[in-house]
């Protein structure tokens, strides 16, 4: 791997670490302020909101400006969201602003991989970036749980700056103050990300033209016989997994009687399994064989339903690791295939923006659905059952879709697979 790759990894790790610690801090902030129960699951769709709204703009923005600079600006926006949450802004609104920063960050984070590395290293690179991202999820939710917990929170609250009144009086506020520092560390790494040789694409000021260009890119990727399958798979995976993090908190409270700090450890356990699956996939899978993992999606949906029958943490932990590992092994090669097809069809930033739009639209839609069901009294067990059925059924349908492509459009599919096998530069 090129030297700049590890700088990108470091920046991504600390930014994602802060994102996930902040989710736990925001959950605890809502709970301690006696907010309505539906606002906790609403955090996930609020984070996804700007991914969907700004999708036509952030991809073009990422392709017009050096991606290291884009990532720096994005982290600055995340800091602003944290400060809003810290100093009286509504947690849902503030978390949406953090999501705005993440929406701008993502096309640059993934797009720079296709600019820096050859296609033959994309699966391995995705294994690294997904593995580190998942490691940051593990450590982030654990860190967030500890920052609002009984051990670290009093120490943080006891830390005073001379001659400065911060107004930080509660454990979640103290946690959010510490999380701001993680974003600052990520921003420092952003400054050292190398400039690639990729040609910058002009950014038009005509919003209607950008929306039209984005719509054409979206249609082009959905029309591609490999792009559509990988996009459908990753869209479903992230739509469900994005909401499962919040659902696990509710499930842990209902099934095991866990509070926020204890439940955060179970979210971390899922992420451990995902990291294992991602790393194994990065070594075992090739780009042209990515679609062979589709049946694992059906298995993942069945395992999600099985979570409802577990009432013992010693059974839950290995079960969640296995569930996460299947998901990690599924998403890494499909994500790499999607990036490869997107990079061949359009600019790297635009293709990632299309991917983000579809995935975050799924998170937003499923999150809004779960939030509405929570407001109407749906239990965590009911939500998990519904999500599991959706995953298994949809992945079965995607598998049938791909089989039809290989029969009806056999020549085109084989041509695209040959490009994936032979493109080594």
C-alpha angles and dihedrals in degrees: 000000000000119000095249090058092073092051088054089049092052093049091048093048096055094041092050091043089058093045092056096042088051092055090059091045091051092049091052091045090056092046095049092047090054093240117174112280093243091065092071095063088039089069091076098054091042089056089050095047099092092041086066100037096046099036093111091053108039095057093053090044090053092051093048100052131045105274095231089060091047090054091049093052090047093054089050089056089051090054090053090053091051092051091049089054091046098050105045107291116135108268092231093053093043092048089051088057090052086051088053089058091047091050091056092042100053102064089051094045095053098027093060089060091064090047096048102038137047118249090252089067098044097095091049091045091050089050089055096045094043091044092051091042090053091045087054089050090053094047093037097056091041091049092046090050092051094044090059093037131102096264107048101027096068090048092051092047090050092056108098130181113226114258091356126110107202100180089226103141108148135060095249091049090050090049092051090050090056092046091058088066091058090057089051090054090050090050091054091055089048089063091062099049107121124244109246126216092247113127113247114237117225116256112227121213090215104102093189089055091050091050090050091048091049092049090052091049091049092050091046093054093046090050094053109099094225097029092057093053095047091043093050091049097047091043091056094041096053093039090059100034092048090060097036090070089065093038091055089060089055093042092050090052093048100039102031105018092240126163126216096279095048094042091052089065091058091052085053091052091057089050092051089058092046091052091052092050092046094052093047091049092050089060102033103041132073125207094244092053096050095112091060089080095065095100088061088068091063090050090050091055092051091050091051089058089048090062088076091068096055121098101157123079091214089060094039096055099059090037091055091046090054091047091051093046092055090050093049093049089049100048103043100065092037090051091049091049090050092051091048094052092042093051090051093048102041143345118314094242093048093049092050090047089054089049092048092048093055096041095045091044086057091048090047094047097045091041092052089048092051092044090052092048090049090052088052092049104264111162124231088249092057092048092051092050092051093048092049093051091048092051097046095043096045094046090051088053092048089052090053090047092054092047090053090051092053090053103038097033098028097141093050094047092049091049092052092047089051089055090052091050098046105035100101103147 
